[in-house]
Amino acid sequence: MATTVQLFLALLVATAAAQDVADPVKVDVYFETLCPDSIAFFVDQLQPTWKAVPEILQVELTAYGFASVTPSEDGYTFECQHGANECHGNLVVSCAKSIIVEHNTFVDFTICLMTGESPPDEGERCAQEVGVEWDPINQCAESVDGELLLYEQGQKQEALDPVPDWMPWIIINDEFTEDNLVEAQVDLLNLVCRVYEGSPPPGCA
């Protein structure tokens, strides 16, 4: 009888625990590597939120923004809002996204870039910091393969509804609202903790 009671209690505990777990909050961020507002969002909102509650976050990062693109031989030529170095930074992020196998490591790498002194130029340092090889990412960013990857990121951004008219463009759980866009740039942690449907982790306190 004692064994039956113990099993029943264990089942109750397991069921309660399962009810406390929910899907992570998905945060899609479209940004430019030299956009002041994008940099401020990474420094003031995404980095501290990622540190506080990584267990309830699914972060998707796309670097493109208000760029124009022209077909060029086998690849593409880009003109970026904040100049050629921003295009280089966007290429680095796009290549890292393709090359870094562990998604959370890619997020760490990109946050490291965007919180550094000059994001497009932080790749080698950030690769070392997160424990990935820099050379493949750098070579990709200088190649036609990198151009194709960045073009794909642009196509992904242009397929959004509504089409972004501000950077960073932030989408919560696959649904864009102006209210979420504004709040995410002021208090992302509060937004994520409020939207999360499970028991809040300690980082939400």
C-alpha positions in Angstrom: 0.0 0.0 0.0 2.8 2.4 0.9 4.4 1.9 -2.5 1.1 2.7 -4.2 0.7 5.9 -2.2 4.2 6.9 -3.0 3.7 6.3 -6.7 0.5 8.3 -6.6 2.2 11.2 -4.9 5.1 11.1 -7.3 2.6 11.3 -10.2 0.9 14.3 -8.6 4.2 16.1 -8.2 5.3 15.3 -11.8 1.9 16.5 -13.2 2.1 19.7 -11.2 5.7 20.3 -12.5 4.6 19.6 -16.1 1.8 22.2 -15.7 4.4 24.8 -14.6 6.5 24.4 -17.7 5.5 26.2 -20.9 7.0 26.9 -24.3 9.7 29.5 -24.3 8.8 33.1 -25.4 10.0 33.5 -29.0 11.7 36.9 -29.6 12.5 37.6 -33.3 14.8 40.6 -33.7 15.5 42.2 -37.1 18.4 44.7 -36.9 21.3 46.5 -38.4 24.8 46.1 -37.0 25.6 49.8 -37.0 22.1 51.1 -36.2 22.2 53.1 -32.9 18.8 51.9 -31.9 19.7 48.3 -32.7 22.9 48.6 -30.6 21.0 50.2 -27.7 18.4 47.4 -27.8 21.1 44.7 -27.5 23.0 46.6 -24.8 20.1 47.7 -22.6 17.5 45.0 -23.2 18.5 41.8 -25.0 21.8 41.1 -23.3 20.5 41.5 -19.7 17.3 39.6 -20.5 19.2 36.8 -22.1 21.4 36.6 -19.0 18.5 36.7 -16.6 16.0 34.2 -18.2 17.6 32.2 -20.9 15.6 29.2 -19.9 12.3 30.8 -21.1 13.7 32.5 -24.2 13.9 31.5 -27.9 15.8 34.2 -29.6 16.0 34.5 -33.4 18.3 37.2 -34.9 18.3 38.5 -38.4 20.8 41.2 -39.5 19.6 43.1 -42.6 17.6 46.2 -42.1 17.1 49.0 -44.7 19.6 47.7 -47.2 19.3 47.7 -51.0 20.6 44.9 -53.1 21.8 44.5 -56.7 22.7 41.2 -58.4 26.4 41.0 -59.2 28.0 38.2 -61.1 27.3 35.1 -59.0 26.3 37.0 -55.9 24.9 40.4 -54.8 26.1 43.9 -53.9 24.6 45.5 -50.9 24.2 49.2 -49.9 23.4 49.5 -46.2 21.8 52.4 -44.3 24.9 53.1 -42.2 27.6 52.4 -44.8 29.8 49.6 -46.1 31.0 48.5 -42.7 27.4 47.8 -41.6 27.1 45.5 -44.7 30.2 43.7 -43.5 28.7 43.3 -40.0 25.5 42.0 -41.5 27.4 39.5 -43.5 29.3 38.4 -40.5 26.1 37.7 -38.6 24.5 35.9 -41.5 27.6 33.7 -41.9 27.8 33.0 -38.2 24.1 32.0 -38.2 24.8 29.4 -40.9 28.2 28.2 -39.5 27.7 28.1 -35.7 26.0 24.8 -35.0 24.7 25.5 -31.5 22.0 28.1 -31.8 22.5 29.6 -28.3 26.2 30.0 -29.1 25.2 32.0 -32.2 23.0 34.2 -30.0 25.9 34.7 -27.6 28.2 35.5 -30.5 25.8 38.1 -31.9 25.1 39.7 -28.6 28.9 39.9 -28.1 29.2 41.7 -31.5 26.4 44.1 -30.9 27.6 45.1 -27.4 31.2 45.6 -28.5 32.8 49.0 -29.3 32.4 48.5 -33.1 30.0 45.6 -33.9 31.2 44.8 -37.5 34.8 44.6 -36.2 34.2 42.4 -33.2 34.0 39.1 -34.9 37.4 37.6 -34.1 37.2 38.6 -30.4 33.6 37.3 -30.1 34.4 34.0 -31.8 37.2 33.5 -29.3 34.9 34.5 -26.4 32.2 31.9 -27.3 34.6 29.2 -28.4 34.1 29.0 -32.1 36.5 29.3 -35.1 36.7 32.7 -36.6 38.3 31.9 -39.9 35.3 30.1 -41.5 33.0 32.9 -40.5 35.4 35.5 -41.8 36.0 33.7 -45.1 32.3 33.3 -45.6 31.7 37.0 -45.0 34.2 37.8 -47.8 32.7 35.4 -50.3 29.8 34.9 -52.6 28.4 32.4 -50.2 28.1 35.1 -47.6 26.3 37.4 -50.1 23.8 34.6 -50.8 23.2 34.1 -47.1 22.7 37.8 -46.5 20.3 38.0 -49.5 18.3 35.2 -47.9 18.1 37.2 -44.7 16.8 40.1 -46.7 14.1 38.0 -48.3 13.1 36.7 -44.9 12.7 40.2 -43.7 10.8 41.4 -46.7 8.3 38.5 -46.3 7.2 39.9 -42.9 3.7 41.3 -42.6 3.8 44.2 -41.8 7.1 45.0 -43.5 9.5 46.7 -41.0 9.7 50.5 -41.0 11.9 50.7 -37.9 15.1 49.0 -36.6 15.2 47.0 -34.5 12.0 45.3 -35.5 10.9 43.0 -32.7 8.2 40.2 -32.9 7.0 38.3 -29.9 5.7 34.7 -30.4 5.3 35.2 -34.1 2.9 38.1 -33.7 3.9 41.7 -34.3 2.3 44.5 -32.3 3.3 48.2 -31.9 2.9 47.9 -28.2 5.3 45.0 -28.0 7.8 46.8 -30.2 7.8 49.8 -27.9 7.8 47.8 -24.6 10.6 45.5 -25.8 12.9 48.5 -26.3 12.1 49.8 -22.8 11.6 46.7 -20.6 12.1 43.4 -22.5 12.5 41.4 -19.3 9.2 42.5 -18.0 7.5 41.8 -21.4 9.0 38.3 -21.6 8.2 37.4 -18.0 4.6 38.6 -18.5 4.0 36.7 -21.7 5.6 33.5 -20.5 2.7 31.1 -19.6 4.7 28.9 -17.1 5.9 29.5 -13.6 8.2 32.5 -13.8 11.9 31.6 -13.2 14.0 33.4 -10.5 15.2 35.9 -13.1 11.7 37.3 -13.4 11.6 38.3 -9.8 
